[in-house]
Amino acid sequence: MLLVSWVKNRPTSSSSHTTTLYHTVLGSYKTLSMDTTKDNHYRFTALDSCSPYVACVEIAGTHSFTCLPTITGMDGWIIRHPCMMDDKQSQFMKILIQRFLTYLQ
């Protein structure tokens, strides 16, 4: 489970925020889910263990799109039980995060 939350600088209308979860494989992004919420948080569930994801939220009425790259632990939760990554997997995660940050620029 991945809980993502955000703070709004100004009150928004009753519009919904859009959340999207991507699974990353070899530098490509596959959309796993897209949903809306009126809350200032969202729970992504049913995540695979030791897998890279990118969670994004578009805050209603702001034209703001923010994404967070992460990797799940052995039990599918974030950070609780970190994955044991070998050097190749660690290097892959570094490249993945660098590519994602470049993509955002």
ABEGO torsion letter per residue (X at the ends): XBBBBBBBABBBBABBBBBBBBBBBGGBBBBABBBBBABABBBBBGBBBGBBBBBBBBBBGAGBBBBBBBBBBAAGBBGABBBBBBAAAAAAAAAAAAAAAAAAX
